[in-house]
């Protein structure tokens, strides 16, 4: 499947899920005891949609797993049936979690493909669903807040146990930042050709309480603006969720050897409009790692025909001009 087809398929899936979630808010009220949540999800999916799922509750996360023999159509895209089924399952999870005494923060739908040994995963915040139902956030923002992921299964899919991992808010936000950067870049026709060559990774490190993101842009672009674009997306997510339980944010641009390291206090000042983009770039950006480290990080062999010292031979401030 091409990158463009993947992006189109993912966006269609998220839009289908969003529409079903909004419809959910208009339905009848249901009450499900905390100790019956998983059982209720399985029963509703089977009785109302004829979909067999396995449901789990871990901490404040509710998840449902279902199997398909082939999730892709003859064009290499997620089939219409898959879109509808994943949307219906998320609708059931939402319906139950909004009408139970069990405290739930996140809903997760997992599709396990028996043929390709892959999992497609949709993660959504219950609070975001409430905001969408109350029209506090729009359609596009709701899609941006729904995290789509996938992973390969090393064993036979039927033999892989369903172990639901509790969603942690910082990890959810880190994944959302990465997704937003990719989607926002793909929509920008001015840099569309560049985005196919932008590799990005990131995580939250709980011991240090730091967000760390890194990327490699393999096409010519303004390094200062690209770094600030990634920072803007991270800041937007932190502000939208009012998340302050972290110490610092680090963004690494391997291609141009520049690193933004900004503490939580400075981010708050930025959100309060007390410092500007120029302040952020001049005060919190420094030189960083080599191109060899970047290629190793993203699983590529180090190029032998390009000396590392030529990857960036000028200071960051000069490269950004």
C-alpha positions as CSV (number, residue, x, y, z in Angstrom):
1,X,0.0,0.0,0.0
2,X,1.4,3.4,-0.9
3,X,1.8,6.2,1.7
4,X,-1.0,8.3,0.0
5,X,-3.4,5.4,0.1
6,X,-2.5,4.7,3.8
7,X,-3.2,8.4,4.7
8,X,-6.5,8.4,2.8
9,X,-7.6,5.1,4.4
10,X,-6.7,6.3,7.9
11,X,-8.5,9.6,7.5
12,X,-11.6,7.9,6.2
13,X,-11.5,5.4,9.1
14,X,-11.1,8.2,11.7
15,X,-13.9,10.2,10.1
16,X,-16.2,7.2,10.2
17,X,-15.4,6.6,13.8
18,X,-16.0,10.2,14.7
19,X,-19.4,10.3,13.0
20,X,-20.5,7.2,14.9
21,X,-19.2,8.7,18.2
22,X,-21.2,11.9,17.7
23,X,-24.4,9.8,16.9
24,X,-23.8,7.9,20.1
25,X,-24.5,11.1,22.2
26,X,-28.0,11.3,20.7
27,X,-29.0,7.7,21.7
28,X,-30.8,6.4,24.8
29,X,-29.2,6.2,28.2
30,X,-27.7,3.0,29.4
31,X,-26.4,2.0,32.8
32,X,-23.7,-0.7,33.1
33,X,-22.2,-1.7,36.5
34,X,-18.5,-1.5,36.7
35,X,-18.0,-5.2,37.1
36,X,-20.1,-5.8,33.9
37,X,-18.4,-3.4,31.5
38,X,-16.4,-5.9,29.5
39,X,-19.3,-8.4,29.4
40,X,-21.7,-5.7,28.3
41,X,-19.4,-4.6,25.4
42,X,-19.2,-8.2,24.1
43,X,-22.9,-8.8,24.4
44,X,-23.9,-5.5,22.6
45,X,-21.4,-6.1,19.8
46,X,-22.8,-9.6,19.3
47,X,-26.5,-8.9,19.8
48,X,-26.8,-5.6,17.8
49,X,-24.0,-5.9,15.2
50,X,-23.2,-9.6,15.0
51,X,-19.6,-8.8,15.7
52,X,-17.6,-11.1,18.0
53,X,-15.2,-9.2,20.2
54,X,-13.1,-9.8,23.3
55,X,-13.3,-7.0,25.7
56,X,-10.9,-6.0,28.6
57,X,-10.7,-3.4,31.3
58,X,-7.2,-2.4,32.6
59,X,-7.1,0.5,35.0
60,X,-9.0,3.4,33.3
61,X,-8.7,1.9,29.8
62,X,-11.4,-0.2,28.1
63,X,-10.5,-2.1,24.9
64,X,-12.0,-4.5,22.5
65,X,-10.3,-6.9,20.1
66,X,-11.8,-8.5,17.0
67,X,-10.4,-10.6,14.1
68,X,-10.6,-10.3,10.3
69,X,-9.1,-12.6,7.7
70,X,-8.1,-9.8,5.4
71,X,-8.5,-6.1,6.3
72,X,-7.4,-4.8,3.0
73,X,-9.4,-4.6,-0.3
74,X,-8.0,-5.2,-3.8
75,X,-6.6,-1.7,-3.8
76,X,-4.6,-2.2,-0.7
77,X,-6.9,0.0,1.4
78,X,-9.0,-0.7,4.5
79,X,-12.3,-2.1,3.2
80,X,-15.6,-0.3,3.8
81,X,-16.7,-3.2,6.0
82,X,-13.6,-2.7,8.3
83,X,-14.3,1.0,8.5
84,X,-17.9,0.3,9.6
85,X,-17.1,-2.5,12.0
86,X,-14.3,-0.6,13.8
87,X,-16.6,2.4,14.0
88,X,-19.5,0.3,15.5
89,X,-17.2,-1.2,18.1
90,X,-15.9,2.2,19.1
91,X,-19.5,3.3,19.3
92,X,-20.3,0.5,21.7
93,X,-17.2,1.2,23.9
94,X,-18.2,4.8,24.1
95,X,-21.8,4.0,24.8
96,X,-20.9,1.8,27.7
97,X,-18.2,4.0,29.2
98,X,-20.5,7.0,29.2
99,X,-23.1,5.1,31.1
100,X,-21.2,3.3,33.8
101,X,-19.9,3.9,37.3
102,X,-16.5,2.7,36.3
103,X,-14.0,5.5,35.8
104,X,-12.7,5.3,32.2
105,X,-10.3,7.7,30.5
106,X,-9.6,5.9,27.2
107,X,-11.3,3.5,24.7
108,X,-9.2,1.3,22.4
109,X,-10.4,-0.8,19.4
110,X,-7.9,-3.4,18.0
111,X,-8.4,-5.2,14.7
112,X,-6.1,-8.2,14.3
113,X,-5.6,-9.4,10.8
114,X,-5.1,-13.1,10.5
115,X,-3.7,-13.0,7.0
116,X,-1.1,-10.2,7.3
117,X,-0.4,-10.7,11.1
118,X,-0.9,-7.0,11.8
119,X,-3.0,-5.1,14.3
120,X,-4.7,-1.8,13.6
121,X,-5.3,0.2,16.8
122,X,-7.6,3.2,17.4
123,X,-7.3,5.0,20.7
124,X,-9.6,7.8,21.8
125,X,-10.0,9.8,25.0
126,X,-13.4,9.6,26.6
127,X,-13.2,13.3,27.5
128,X,-12.6,14.1,23.8
129,X,-15.8,12.1,22.9
130,X,-17.8,14.2,25.5
131,X,-16.4,17.4,24.0
132,X,-17.3,16.3,20.5
133,X,-20.8,15.4,21.6
134,X,-21.2,18.8,23.2
135,X,-19.8,20.5,20.0
136,X,-16.9,22.0,22.0
137,X,-14.5,20.7,19.4
138,X,-15.0,20.4,15.6
139,X,-14.8,17.4,13.3
140,X,-11.3,18.0,12.2
141,X,-10.0,18.5,15.7
142,X,-11.8,15.4,16.8
143,X,-10.1,13.4,14.1
144,X,-6.7,14.9,15.1
145,X,-7.3,13.8,18.7
146,X,-8.0,10.1,17.7
147,X,-4.7,8.2,17.6
148,X,-4.3,5.6,14.9
149,X,-1.6,3.0,15.2
150,X,-0.5,-0.4,14.0
151,X,2.0,-3.1,14.9
152,X,3.2,-6.4,13.4
153,X,2.5,-9.7,15.3
154,X,5.5,-12.1,15.3
155,X,3.4,-15.2,16.1
156,X,0.3,-16.6,14.6
157,X,-2.4,-14.0,15.2
158,X,-4.9,-16.5,16.7
159,X,-2.2,-17.5,19.3
160,X,-1.3,-14.0,20.3
161,X,-2.9,-13.4,23.7
162,X,-5.1,-10.3,24.1
163,X,-3.1,-8.2,26.6
164,X,-4.6,-4.7,26.8
165,X,-2.1,-2.1,27.9
166,X,-3.5,0.8,30.0
167,X,-3.2,4.0,28.1
168,X,-1.1,6.6,29.9
169,X,-1.9,10.2,29.1
170,X,1.7,11.4,28.4
171,X,2.2,8.5,25.9
172,X,-1.1,9.2,24.3
173,X,-0.1,12.9,23.9
174,X,3.3,11.9,22.5
175,X,1.7,9.7,19.8
176,X,-0.8,12.4,19.0
177,X,2.0,15.0,18.4
178,X,3.7,12.6,16.0
179,X,0.4,12.0,14.1
180,X,-0.5,15.7,14.0
181,X,2.9,16.6,12.5
182,X,2.5,14.0,9.8
183,X,-1.1,14.9,9.0
184,X,-0.5,18.6,9.1
185,X,2.5,18.3,6.8
186,X,0.6,16.1,4.3
187,X,-2.2,18.7,4.0
188,X,0.3,21.4,3.2
189,X,0.7,21.3,-0.6
190,X,3.7,23.5,-0.4
191,X,5.7,20.9,1.4
192,X,3.8,17.8,0.3
193,X,6.8,16.5,-1.6
194,X,9.0,16.8,1.5
195,X,6.7,15.1,3.9
196,X,7.1,11.7,2.2
197,X,10.7,12.0,3.3
198,X,10.1,13.1,6.9
199,X,10.7,10.4,9.4
200,X,9.6,11.1,13.0
201,X,9.7,9.3,16.2
202,X,9.0,10.3,19.8
203,X,8.1,9.2,23.3
204,X,7.5,10.3,26.9
205,X,10.2,9.2,29.4
206,X,8.4,8.8,32.8
207,X,11.5,8.6,34.9
208,X,12.7,12.0,33.7
209,X,9.2,13.2,32.9
210,X,10.4,14.6,29.6
211,X,8.9,14.5,26.1
212,X,11.4,13.6,23.4
213,X,10.8,13.8,19.7
214,X,13.3,13.4,16.8
215,X,13.0,13.6,13.0
216,X,14.9,13.5,9.8
217,X,13.8,15.5,6.8
218,X,15.4,14.2,3.6
219,X,14.3,17.1,1.4
220,X,15.6,20.7,1.4
221,X,13.6,22.9,3.8
222,X,14.0,25.8,6.1
223,X,15.4,24.1,9.3
224,X,14.3,26.8,11.6
225,X,10.7,26.8,10.4
226,X,10.5,23.0,10.4
227,X,11.7,22.8,14.0
228,X,9.2,25.5,15.0
229,X,6.4,23.7,13.2
230,X,7.1,20.6,15.2
231,X,7.2,22.7,18.4
232,X,3.9,24.3,17.6
233,X,2.2,21.0,17.2
234,X,3.6,19.7,20.5
235,X,2.7,23.0,22.3
236,X,-0.8,22.8,20.8
237,X,-1.4,19.3,22.2
238,X,0.0,20.2,25.7
239,X,-2.2,23.3,25.8
240,X,-5.3,21.6,24.5
241,X,-5.2,18.9,27.2
242,X,-3.9,21.4,29.8
243,X,-1.1,18.9,30.6
244,X,1.6,20.3,32.9
245,X,3.0,17.1,34.6
246,X,6.3,17.2,32.8
247,X,9.7,18.9,33.1
248,X,10.9,19.5,29.6
249,X,10.3,19.1,25.9
250,X,13.1,18.1,23.5
251,X,13.0,18.1,19.7
252,X,15.9,16.8,17.7
253,X,16.5,17.6,14.1
254,X,19.2,15.2,13.0
255,X,19.7,16.4,9.5
256,X,20.6,19.9,10.6
257,X,22.1,19.0,13.9
258,X,19.8,21.2,15.9
259,X,18.1,20.4,19.2
260,X,15.3,22.4,20.9
261,X,15.2,21.8,24.7
262,X,12.7,23.9,26.5
263,X,11.4,23.5,30.1
264,X,7.8,23.4,31.2
265,X,8.0,26.9,32.7
266,X,9.2,28.4,29.4
267,X,6.4,26.6,27.5
268,X,3.9,28.2,29.8
269,X,5.4,31.6,29.1
270,X,5.1,30.9,25.4
271,X,1.4,29.9,25.9
272,X,0.9,33.1,27.8
273,X,2.5,35.0,24.9
274,X,5.3,36.3,27.1
275,X,8.0,34.9,24.7
276,X,7.9,34.5,20.9
277,X,9.1,32.0,18.3
278,X,12.3,34.0,18.0
279,X,12.9,33.9,21.7
280,X,12.3,30.1,21.7
281,X,14.8,29.6,18.8
282,X,17.5,31.9,20.1
283,X,17.3,30.7,23.8
284,X,16.6,27.0,23.6
285,X,18.2,25.7,20.4
286,X,21.6,24.2,20.3
287,X,23.7,21.9,18.1
288,X,23.2,18.2,18.5
289,X,23.9,14.7,17.1
290,X,25.4,13.4,13.9
291,X,23.8,12.1,10.8
292,X,25.2,8.6,11.5
293,X,23.2,8.5,14.7
294,X,20.1,9.6,12.9
295,X,20.3,6.8,10.3
296,X,21.0,4.2,13.0
297,X,18.0,5.5,15.0
298,X,15.6,5.0,12.2
299,X,17.0,1.6,11.1
300,X,19.0,2.6,8.0
301,X,22.6,1.8,7.1
302,X,24.9,4.7,7.4
303,X,25.6,6.2,3.9
304,X,29.3,5.5,2.9
305,X,29.5,8.1,0.2
306,X,28.6,11.1,2.4
307,X,31.1,12.1,5.0
308,X,29.4,12.9,8.3
309,X,31.2,16.2,8.7
310,X,29.4,17.5,5.6
311,X,25.9,16.9,7.0
312,X,26.0,20.3,8.7
313,X,29.1,22.4,8.7
314,X,27.6,25.7,9.9
315,X,26.2,26.7,13.3
316,X,22.5,26.3,13.8
317,X,21.8,30.0,13.8
318,X,23.5,30.3,10.4
319,X,21.8,27.3,9.0
320,X,18.4,28.7,9.9
321,X,18.9,32.0,8.1
